[in-house]
Amino acid sequence: MFSKQEAQQLKKEFWTAFGKSFPRKWILYDTKIKDMSFKFYADNKKAEVSLDIEMKDEVFRDAYYNKIWSLEDILKDFIGDFNKEEFYTLESGKVISRIWVEKHGVSIFNKNTWQEVFEFFVEKMDGFERFYYEYEDFIKDV
């Protein structure tokens, strides 16, 4: 087990190593749609790449989610199998809509799995971004 300080240091090293290994500007929060973003996540059990739709207005959140959901088969061609949840509850209690892919059996605290996580991140985020750029006008037309 790691102390809180050791865990924070390892997390910092992980994200720094990822940035140095794959120096690329990702879309992330720059979707041009307020409260819709792509995210990387890693913990001691898994890694995730997600598209989070976080509008407070449920009507808009639902509209964007359904737009993307209408392209399900196309999205699958870009990123493979994925998970989706229209009413995903964050640890904070906030309800968002989320579409994500995950890789189990890896850990931010195990440097031996970092390369595997980095490659997963790049492959899946690249797929999400290519999908988004291809269908951006359709998705934005809400």
N, C-alpha and C positions, 0 to 999 in steps of 0.2 A: 504494500500500500504506500501511497505517496502522501506527503504532507500537503496541505493546501498550497503552500508556496511552491513546492516541487511540481505539483500538478499544473499550476499556472505557468510555470517556466516551461514545462514540456509542451503545453498548448501553444505558447508563444513560439517555441522552436518549430513546432509542427507547421503553423501557418506561415512562418518565415520561410521554412524549407519548401513549402508548396509554392509560394510566390517566386522563389528563386529557381525552382525546378521548371516551372511553367509560367514565365513572365508574359502575361497576356492581360489585356484589359477586357474584363467580362462585363456583360450588360448589368447584371445584378439589380441595382435600384434604378437604373437609367432606362426603364421601359417606356418612358413618356406617358405612363398611366399611373396616376397618383394611387399609392397604396397597393401596387402590384409589383412584386419583385422576385428575382431568382436568388436562391440562397444555397450556400454550402453549409453542412453541419457534420460534425464528427464528435463521438464520445468514446467511452471505454468499451462499447459493444458493436457499434455500427457507424457507417457513414451514409449521409443522405445528400441528395441534390433535389431541391424543391422549387416549385412555383407557388408562391403564397399570394393569395388575393385577400387583402386585409381591409377593404372598405368598411367603414362603420355602417353605411347605408346598405342594408341587406338586399334591397332591390338591385342596386348596382353590383354588389358582390355576386349575387345570383346570376345576373345577366352575363358578367364576364366569365364566370365558372361555366355556364351553359354554352357560351360561345366556344370556349376551348374544348369542352366536353363533346360538342358536336363534331369536332375534328379528332375524336378518340383514335380511330384506326390510323390516321395520318401521324398523329403524335407517337403512336406505338412504333411506326416505321422509323422514327427519328431516335427514340430512346429505349425501345424495347418495352417489356412489361413494366407497368407502373401501378402505384396505389393512388387512390383519390378519395377525398372526403370533403363533402360539401360543407359540413359543419364540424370542423376540426377545432378542438379546444386546446389552446396553448396552456403551458404551466401557469401563466398569469391569469387564466380564466377567460381571456379574450377568444372569441369565436371567429375563425377565418375559414376560407376555403383553401384546400391544399391539394396539389398534385405532386407526387414525389416518387423517386426511386431510391432504393436503399441497398446497401451491401453489408451483410452481417459477417461476423468472425474477424473483424478488424478493430483496432483500437488506437486512439490518439496517443495512448500511453505505451504503445509497443512500437518502437522505431522499426522493427522488422516488417511491420505491415504498412508503413507510411507510403512506400512506393505504390503498393496496390491501391491504397486510398487515392493517392494523387492521380493515378491513371483512371480510376473510376470517376473521380471528379471531372477530369478533362473530357472523357468520353461522353458522359451524361450531360454535363453543362453545355458542351459543344452541340449536342443533339437538341437540347432545349432551345438554345439560341438560334440554331438554323431553322427549327420549326417556327419560332417566334418571328424571325425576319421574313420568312416565306409567307406567313399568314397575319402579319402585323396589321395591315389595313382592315382585314376582316374582323380581327379581334377588337380593334379599337372602335369599330363602328357599332357602338352600343347606344 
